[in-house]
């Protein structure tokens, strides 16, 4: 699953596809106690719960696993990857780097910290890079006992109770390697039984939306023939590369249902509950390697969580912990960010309660503003988007409100309530009398689970643009035309509007253009830009008096017009908007001079 400089041309997969078919013990002993021998005496390892959240940790990044475990709340990590430094070798290192040997000096202290905090790690062998370079140990090494010894070394060095085997790409078609790998699993399980240890194995395999393909199924069939116990099959529910548009939570359920049916054929003596307890799923939060058509959203996470609880599956995971942030919106296939808008550790926080229990997380949501600040002239308005997302449990109704707005500023929402996951437009409208200053306005979302807030910084511009006056009531949000002056028929309307709650209608007749004027005194001999939004036939905006400039358009939808001008010695100009004789009404909104 690791992102590397080279990728397979047939299937643009990063290391992420190396997820898991997790071989977990099915007996009570498989709760995970491992007795470590040697001079230090026996020590009980932290058990892996029967239901565990264990996201992948990218071991090549230089990040500290104990730090990220603490920050994210994920007590259990699947650490990727272990592979040989070169094809033909029987010695594994972290990331295939001889400077990162399997020893207490490499990750030992961090793993001990995680264990002391009640968790553990699951070392993962293979991954896409190893599986395409013949450095996955069972592909590289032809001695089954040496492969088994490498697995056992992880158990005794780090006091772990589960090993993950991420098998994909070329490793799915290397029949000799498949057979050696499963024979080594059987040897390790025999060794564990004879020494009083419990070792769980997990297989990570790619999947289709209807279950394993024939190559993945062949891995399990070979395990059965070699009497190798596979405790959990953890399927990678992403990177389908089938050209379809996916609803990823639904496809996870469909893929797992297909796997359940395949396990029924492989293990006919197992009960329904035992077969579900053999299943794990690994997601790729956000946009996967294929692209936007395969996006696992923040709304998908609680859906998958609740489904996993209801079925009693063994493992929830995702690729990878370092992706659990929203630092690269719109970018797919990254190993350090999800490509979607999300809060830090959103997916970890949603899945983490799965470890050790089956209690659904309580309903909760998040709230954000975009943009979170703006400056307006008195009499104008501005808008922002209020976005909500489900952070745990199910979507609920969220009522929106605001506080902290000063006199002369009104805040309105459209709509005033949303279902978590939805958005609303908030309008900040100022009257001509609004006092200049910067104000922190609190936008609040309230639901049955509680409330969340976000702060909006609104600056009401002061008198003068470089020393002069300014246009007021440019958005007509005061509800009247003043200080604009107009002709018969000109008025303030509530529809259509460009933003806020009001706009102006200019009513030309056979004998008038319906001109609406406002005189302002700006700084003398200074360049300015007039902007305004208009709708209608032959809509003109401009300035006259101390400067002369105008432009026009004919449009049935809102159109922004811009006029540049330079004031004269007095700095006074008249801003105008008008239509044309007998050509129909013109609508105007959101005028400003800057």
HELIX and SHEET records of a PDB file:
HELIX    1   1 UNK A   15  UNK A   17  5                                   3    
HELIX    2   2 UNK A   28  UNK A   31  5                                   4    
HELIX    3   3 UNK A   59  UNK A   61  5                                   3    
HELIX    4   4 UNK A   65  UNK A   72  1                                   8    
HELIX    5   5 UNK A  108  UNK A  116  1                                   9    
HELIX    6   6 UNK A  128  UNK A  133  1                                   6    
HELIX    7   7 UNK A  137  UNK A  140  1                                   4    
HELIX    8   8 UNK A  144  UNK A  158  1                                  15    
HELIX    9   9 UNK A  169  UNK A  172  5                                   4    
HELIX   10  10 UNK A  175  UNK A  195  1                                  21    
HELIX   11  11 UNK A  214  UNK A  225  1                                  12    
HELIX   12  12 UNK A  248  UNK A  266  1                                  19    
HELIX   13  13 UNK A  272  UNK A  276  1                                   5    
HELIX   14  14 UNK A  298  UNK A  311  1                                  14    
HELIX   15  15 UNK A  321  UNK A  323  5                                   3    
HELIX   16  16 UNK A  346  UNK A  351  1                                   6    
HELIX   17  17 UNK A  352  UNK A  354  5                                   3    
SHEET    1   A 9 UNK A  21  UNK A  22  0                                        
SHEET    2   A 9 UNK A 200  UNK A 206 -1                                        
SHEET    3   A 9 UNK A 162  UNK A 166  1                                        
SHEET    4   A 9 UNK A 120  UNK A 126  1                                        
SHEET    5   A 9 UNK A  76  UNK A  84  1                                        
SHEET    6   A 9 UNK A  52  UNK A  58  1                                        
SHEET    7   A 9 UNK A 315  UNK A 318  1                                        
SHEET    8   A 9 UNK A 279  UNK A 283  1                                        
SHEET    9   A 9 UNK A 232  UNK A 236  1                                        
SHEET    1   B 6 UNK A  21  UNK A  22  0                                        
SHEET    2   B 6 UNK A 200  UNK A 206 -1                                        
SHEET    3   B 6 UNK A 162  UNK A 166  1                                        
SHEET    4   B 6 UNK A 120  UNK A 126  1                                        
SHEET    5   B 6 UNK A  76  UNK A  84  1                                        
SHEET    6   B 6 UNK A  92  UNK A  94 -1                                        
SHEET    1   C 2 UNK A 286  UNK A 287  0                                        
SHEET    2   C 2 UNK A 295  UNK A 296 -1                                        
SHEET    1   D 4 UNK A 364  UNK A 370  0                                        
SHEET    2   D 4 UNK A 381  UNK A 392 -1                                        
SHEET    3   D 4 UNK A 423  UNK A 430 -1                                        
SHEET    4   D 4 UNK A 409  UNK A 414 -1                                        
SHEET    1   E 5 UNK A 373  UNK A 376  0                                        
SHEET    2   E 5 UNK A 450  UNK A 460  1                                        
SHEET    3   E 5 UNK A 437  UNK A 447 -1                                        
SHEET    4   E 5 UNK A 397  UNK A 403 -1                                        
SHEET    5   E 5 UNK A 417  UNK A 419 -1                                        
SHEET    1   F 5 UNK A 491  UNK A 493  0                                        
SHEET    2   F 5 UNK A 503  UNK A 506 -1                                        
SHEET    3   F 5 UNK A 586  UNK A 593 -1                                        
SHEET    4   F 5 UNK A 527  UNK A 545 -1                                        
SHEET    5   F 5 UNK A 549  UNK A 566 -1                                        
SHEET    1   G 6 UNK A 491  UNK A 493  0                                        
SHEET    2   G 6 UNK A 503  UNK A 506 -1                                        
SHEET    3   G 6 UNK A 586  UNK A 593 -1                                        
SHEET    4   G 6 UNK A 527  UNK A 545 -1                                        
SHEET    5   G 6 UNK A 572  UNK A 578 -1                                        
SHEET    6   G 6 UNK A 516  UNK A 521 -1                                        
END                                                                             
